[in-house]
Amino acid sequence: MATFPIRIAVDAMGGDHAPHEIVDGSVQGARAHGVSVLLVGKPDEIERELKKHDTQGLAIEVVPASEVIEMGESPATGLRKKKDASIIVTAKCVKNGQAQGMVAAGSTGAAMASALLYVGRIDGVDRPAIGVRLPSSSTPCLLIDAGANADCTPEMLSQFAVMGNIFMHNVCNVEKPRVGLLNIGEEQSKGNAFAHTAFQLLEKDERFHFIGNIEGKELFNGSADVAVTDGFTGNVALKSAEGVMKMFGGVLKTELMGSFRTKAGALLAEPALRKVSKQVDPEEFGGALLFGIKGICVISHGGSRARGIKNAIRVAKEAIVADVLGKISKQIQEGIDVNDHAQ
Amino acid sequence: MATFPIRIAVDAMGGDHAPHEIVDGSVQGARAHGVSVLLVGKPDEIERELKKHDTQGLAIEVVPASEVIEMGESPATGLRKKKDASIIVTAKCVKNGQAQGMVAAGSTGAAMASALLYVGRIDGVDRPAIGVRLPSSSTPCLLIDAGANADCTPEMLSQFAVMGNIFMHNVCNVEKPRVGLLNIGEEQSKGNAFAHTAFQLLEKDERFHFIGNIEGKELFNGSADVAVTDGFTGNVALKSAEGVMKMFGGVLKTELMGSFRTKAGALLAEPALRKVSKQVDPEEFGGALLFGIKGICVISHGGSRARGIKNAIRVAKEAIVADVLGKISKQIQEGIDVNDHAQ
């Protein structure tokens, strides 16, 4: 079996379509991105799926884990009771150096808790945060925190900005990421008491380029590269956007199927519809990242299919190659701008 | 000139398309909904627009106001300096009984402040709140507060629930509105400290039917009839949804225009596309309502066209006919369920 210097552990048992779509996506990811993949879970189930694919020349290894934390299960209870859960073993692969990064499509809560408990926080990071790249009509914006911390201090938002800034510069090649504070108006005076304090703190922070307040609608039009917010607001923004898109998509489908004429139209328009659905599909972006952990941790949507997992592996690889961890660690601890700038 | 018992004052000078679209929509609204309309603003400009329409048999009156608070202007400064601003005169029409309700498409801040200063709060209501009916794949949900109060107490959310409940029952004919708390998970334990306290308060309130937490995605799928939240979270949810819809719509349009084939498809699919765009168009819903004011106050989108204004007049009329004000006042002051229930 070939080996590649970049090794990514994938929870093969997590998500609505595990293990078949996870294994499929892992095989695709290993081939497309030239990385070693550790598939964690029940060996017989994983092997059965692997047999369906051509894995010659790929570095795919099975790491046994006998238990699974289900999507509906309480992460706290699951982690306490199932010490051999696939998500725990996946995190341990990162902890003990078998892998530099992990990909999980199961319960977000269980993935976060496993990463936090078994991989651990980067020294100096108060709280890990979830970053999600949002679809956009121009350049995608990283929303951070998208749900890890329901209650935040303004200081945490500064750290989220630091981490998001490093990711967008080093992985997404944005020369000077524009960091905005998610708020309900552009003027500094807008927003609640928390937003006022956060604004003042972000404004004087020299570790990133703060552009002031941005509104919810600006998350999707390329106005900012990083949108910082507390995990409560971020999660509501993300879920509201997902909800309305799903509603829009559903209504569109129903109406297009409503008559022979519109059905024919939909058939002709199909290449455009497919492109749009790809452009706004969260799976294209390879999932959310948990920042602030001593290992790259990509959390994919519970409904991820092979393509989502393949893209998650790409994102994990890119973050590893760009040494996002080392840079976050250095900047949080030494307080200096670590991004390389042109001139 | 005919007169009708229901009189609605419209700020003819407010919004991106004032006065022509506002006057047009007012004429349409007066005819379609059999109400008297007071058009407030510069008489010569309004008269010039009125001449373009057949107003025979309609009860349309012009109320002079010499100034206009512009969209970009600070509401506080505008209200202080321009005492004869159309939005102030519109609010005064409600205050002095010339009209029972008002419609405004200009600056939301100026409309809210005018209503609060010149019409005044219902006794017992702590803070007026903005309610917006969201597009949905099934029944629309009223999001309240959608932006009036950036900082809220849990007690305010109870009042928002009371007001939303009365509106959805009496105007939207929902027998027993399901009131949900906008949160980041369904379990009671989810969310931030504010959400926890609000949950406990809403749960024991007997003035409405509380169904627990709802997530952002459930705002658009008919899971709840009323979604209560603080004005910061509500505004972010609303704007994020608007933003992603705009992005989706834009991308769709670009892709459909990308080739001859997809253009032809779009042409055939046009009836379906038009229906969808109507179904998800905020103008269909006639704008937001400011609840808790001693008069019906409908705030339309700044970009409203005639159809939006016509629908706003319909919503104002329905709220007046249903005596939403009297019912809110009674329930807030007497603490009893005022909705009429079948059996």
Contacts between the chains, C-beta under 8 A, distances in Angstrom:
chain1	res1	chain2	res2	distance
A	134	B	244	7.9
A	135	B	244	7.6
A	135	B	247	6.9
A	136	B	247	6.4
A	137	B	247	4.7
A	137	B	250	5.2
A	137	B	251	6.0
A	147	B	184	6.1
A	150	B	184	6.3
A	150	B	190	7.5
A	150	B	191	5.5
A	150	B	192	4.0
A	150	B	193	8.0
A	150	B	195	7.5
A	151	B	192	4.6
A	151	B	193	5.6
A	182	B	236	6.4
A	184	B	147	6.0
A	184	B	150	6.3
A	184	B	231	7.4
A	184	B	232	5.8
A	184	B	235	4.1
A	184	B	236	6.4
A	184	B	239	7.4
A	190	B	150	7.5
A	191	B	150	5.5
A	191	B	232	6.5
A	192	B	150	4.0
A	192	B	151	4.6
A	192	B	230	7.6
A	192	B	232	4.6
A	193	B	150	8.0
A	193	B	151	5.6
A	195	B	150	7.5
A	195	B	232	7.3
A	215	B	236	7.9
A	215	B	239	4.9
A	215	B	243	7.8
A	216	B	235	7.2
A	216	B	236	4.7
A	216	B	237	7.2
A	216	B	238	7.0
A	216	B	239	3.0
A	216	B	240	3.6
A	216	B	241	7.6
A	216	B	242	7.2
A	216	B	243	5.6
A	217	B	239	4.6
A	217	B	240	7.0
A	217	B	242	5.2
A	217	B	243	3.2
A	217	B	246	6.8
A	218	B	243	6.6
A	219	B	240	5.9
A	219	B	243	5.7
A	219	B	244	7.6
A	220	B	240	7.8
A	220	B	243	4.4
A	220	B	244	5.0
A	220	B	246	7.3
A	220	B	247	4.1
A	221	B	243	6.6
A	221	B	246	7.5
A	221	B	247	6.4
A	229	B	236	7.9
A	230	B	192	7.5
A	231	B	184	7.4
A	232	B	184	5.8
A	232	B	191	6.5
A	232	B	192	4.6
A	232	B	195	7.3
A	232	B	233	7.2
A	233	B	232	7.2
A	233	B	233	6.1
A	233	B	236	5.5
A	235	B	184	4.2
A	235	B	216	7.2
A	236	B	182	6.4
A	236	B	184	6.4
A	236	B	215	7.9
A	236	B	216	4.7
A	236	B	229	7.9
A	236	B	233	5.5
A	236	B	236	6.3
A	236	B	237	5.2
A	236	B	240	7.9
A	237	B	216	7.2
A	237	B	236	5.2
A	237	B	237	6.6
A	237	B	240	4.1
A	238	B	216	7.0
A	238	B	240	7.7
A	239	B	184	7.4
A	239	B	215	5.0
A	239	B	216	3.0
A	239	B	217	4.6
A	240	B	216	3.6
A	240	B	217	7.0
A	240	B	219	5.9
A	240	B	220	7.8
A	240	B	236	7.9
A	240	B	237	4.2
A	240	B	238	7.7
A	240	B	240	5.0
A	240	B	241	4.8
A	241	B	216	7.6
A	241	B	240	4.8
A	241	B	241	6.1
A	241	B	243	7.3
A	241	B	244	4.0
A	242	B	216	7.3
A	242	B	217	5.2
A	243	B	215	7.8
A	243	B	216	5.6
A	243	B	217	3.2
A	243	B	218	6.6
A	243	B	219	5.7
A	243	B	220	4.4
A	243	B	221	6.6
A	243	B	241	7.3
A	244	B	134	8.0
A	244	B	135	7.6
A	244	B	219	7.6
A	244	B	220	5.0
A	244	B	241	4.1
A	244	B	244	6.1
A	244	B	245	5.7
A	244	B	280	7.9
A	245	B	244	5.7
A	245	B	245	7.6
A	245	B	248	6.1
A	246	B	217	6.8
A	246	B	220	7.3
A	246	B	221	7.5
A	247	B	135	6.8
A	247	B	136	6.4
A	247	B	137	4.7
A	247	B	220	4.1
A	247	B	221	6.4
A	247	B	280	7.5
A	248	B	245	6.1
A	248	B	248	6.0
A	248	B	276	7.3
A	248	B	280	5.9
A	250	B	137	5.2
A	251	B	137	5.9
A	251	B	276	5.2
A	251	B	279	5.6
A	251	B	280	6.7
A	252	B	272	7.4
A	252	B	273	7.8
A	252	B	276	5.1
A	255	B	272	3.7
A	255	B	273	7.5
A	255	B	275	5.0
A	255	B	276	5.1
A	255	B	279	8.0
A	256	B	269	5.9
A	256	B	272	4.8
A	258	B	272	6.0
A	258	B	275	7.9
A	259	B	271	7.2
A	259	B	272	7.5
A	261	B	268	5.5
A	261	B	269	7.9
A	261	B	271	7.0
A	262	B	268	6.6
A	262	B	269	4.8
A	262	B	271	6.0
A	262	B	272	4.0
A	264	B	265	7.9
A	264	B	268	5.3
A	265	B	264	7.9
A	265	B	265	4.7
A	265	B	266	6.7
A	265	B	267	7.0
A	265	B	268	3.0
A	265	B	269	2.9
A	265	B	270	7.2
A	265	B	272	7.1
A	266	B	265	6.7
A	266	B	269	5.6
A	266	B	272	7.7
A	267	B	265	7.0
A	268	B	261	5.5
A	268	B	262	6.6
A	268	B	264	5.3
A	268	B	265	3.0
A	268	B	268	6.5
A	269	B	256	5.9
A	269	B	261	7.9
A	269	B	262	4.9
A	269	B	265	3.0
A	269	B	266	5.6
A	269	B	269	5.8
A	270	B	265	7.2
A	271	B	259	7.2
A	271	B	261	7.1
A	271	B	262	6.0
A	272	B	252	7.4
A	272	B	255	3.7
A	272	B	256	4.8
A	272	B	258	5.9
A	272	B	259	7.6
A	272	B	262	4.0
A	272	B	265	7.2
A	272	B	266	7.7
A	273	B	252	7.8
A	273	B	255	7.5
A	275	B	255	5.0
A	275	B	258	7.9
A	276	B	248	7.3
A	276	B	251	5.2
A	276	B	252	5.1
A	276	B	255	5.1
A	279	B	251	5.6
A	279	B	255	8.0
A	280	B	244	7.9
A	280	B	247	7.5
A	280	B	248	5.8
A	280	B	251	6.7
